[in-house]
Amino acid sequence: MPHWVHKPIDVDPRHSHRYIQKKAGATYSPTAFQEKIRFMAFHLKTKLWQTGALDWWAMIDGEDIYLGTREFPLPPEEGDQWTVVKTGDIFKIIEGEVRKIGNKPPEPPLW
């Protein structure tokens, strides 16, 4: 076997967090857990994520939409509105969802 191929490591299942929870009598339901964390991201219905380059993205109507970097309000709250500098897209949080409400031509930086 080549030196760059790693062999699988044998892990004792008693060290997993699920084993410890089960031993303590806790129940685990993946569906309930997924539903719970789905709305934990700022209590929004829209799926949000941040890349390693600190860009904010969202899944809106089945598409990955760029929400900006520093323009994105943190923490986002109901009624927040912002304009993405690079694209000119205007977004607003309405009823817990990020929605695109318009577009204007992007302004070139002054410097």
C-alpha positions as CSV (number, residue, x, y, z in Angstrom):
1,M,0.0,0.0,0.0
2,P,1.4,3.4,-0.9
3,H,2.6,5.6,2.0
4,W,0.0,8.4,1.2
5,V,-3.0,6.1,1.7
6,H,-4.2,6.2,5.2
7,K,-5.5,3.1,6.9
8,P,-8.9,3.3,8.6
9,I,-8.7,3.8,12.3
10,D,-10.6,1.4,14.5
11,V,-12.8,3.6,16.8
12,D,-14.4,2.2,19.9
13,P,-18.2,2.9,19.6
14,R,-18.4,3.5,23.3
15,H,-16.7,6.9,22.8
16,S,-19.3,8.2,20.4
17,H,-21.7,10.9,21.7
18,R,-24.7,8.9,20.6
19,Y,-23.6,5.9,22.7
20,I,-23.1,8.1,25.8
21,Q,-26.6,9.7,25.2
22,K,-28.2,6.3,24.8
23,K,-26.5,5.0,28.0
24,A,-27.8,8.0,29.9
25,G,-31.4,7.2,28.6
26,A,-31.7,10.1,26.1
27,T,-33.6,9.4,22.9
28,Y,-32.3,10.5,19.5
29,S,-34.6,11.2,16.5
30,P,-32.7,12.5,13.5
31,T,-35.8,14.1,12.0
32,A,-36.6,16.1,15.2
33,F,-33.0,17.1,15.6
34,Q,-32.8,18.3,12.0
35,E,-36.0,20.3,12.4
36,K,-34.6,21.9,15.6
37,I,-31.4,23.0,14.0
38,R,-33.0,24.0,10.7
39,F,-34.4,27.2,12.3
40,M,-31.5,27.8,14.7
41,A,-29.5,29.9,12.1
42,F,-30.6,33.4,13.3
43,H,-34.2,32.1,13.6
44,L,-34.7,32.4,9.8
45,K,-36.5,30.0,7.5
46,T,-34.0,30.6,4.8
47,K,-30.9,28.3,4.7
48,L,-27.8,30.5,5.2
49,W,-24.1,29.8,5.1
50,Q,-20.8,31.6,5.2
51,T,-17.8,30.6,3.1
52,G,-14.2,30.7,4.2
53,A,-13.8,34.0,2.3
54,L,-16.5,35.4,4.7
55,D,-19.1,35.7,1.9
56,W,-22.7,35.1,2.9
57,W,-24.9,32.9,0.7
58,A,-28.5,31.7,0.9
59,M,-30.7,29.1,-0.8
60,I,-33.6,31.2,-2.3
61,D,-36.1,29.5,-4.6
62,G,-33.7,26.6,-5.1
63,E,-30.8,28.7,-6.2
64,D,-27.6,29.7,-4.4
65,I,-27.8,33.5,-4.1
66,Y,-24.9,35.8,-3.0
67,L,-25.9,38.0,0.0
68,G,-22.7,40.0,0.3
69,T,-19.9,40.2,2.8
70,R,-19.9,43.1,5.2
71,E,-23.3,44.4,4.0
72,F,-25.0,41.4,5.5
73,P,-26.6,42.4,8.8
74,L,-25.4,40.5,11.8
75,P,-27.5,39.4,13.5
76,P,-30.2,39.5,10.9
77,E,-33.5,40.6,12.2
78,E,-37.0,41.0,10.8
79,G,-37.2,44.1,8.6
80,D,-33.5,44.4,7.9
81,Q,-32.7,45.5,4.4
82,W,-29.3,45.7,2.6
83,T,-27.8,46.2,-0.8
84,V,-25.0,43.9,-2.1
85,V,-22.1,46.2,-3.3
86,K,-20.8,43.8,-5.9
87,T,-24.1,42.9,-7.6
88,G,-26.5,45.7,-6.7
89,D,-29.1,43.2,-5.4
90,I,-31.4,44.4,-2.7
91,F,-32.6,42.0,0.0
92,K,-35.0,42.3,2.9
93,I,-36.0,39.9,5.7
94,I,-39.8,39.4,5.5
95,E,-41.6,37.0,7.8
96,G,-38.4,35.2,8.7
97,E,-37.3,34.7,5.1
98,V,-34.5,36.5,3.1
99,R,-36.2,37.8,0.0
100,K,-34.8,39.6,-3.0
101,I,-36.8,42.8,-3.5
102,G,-35.0,44.5,-6.2
103,N,-31.8,45.4,-8.0
104,K,-30.0,48.6,-8.8
105,P,-26.8,49.1,-10.8
106,P,-23.7,48.4,-8.7
107,E,-21.8,51.5,-7.8
108,P,-18.0,51.5,-8.5
109,P,-15.9,52.1,-5.4
110,L,-14.7,55.6,-4.8
111,W,-11.1,54.7,-4.2
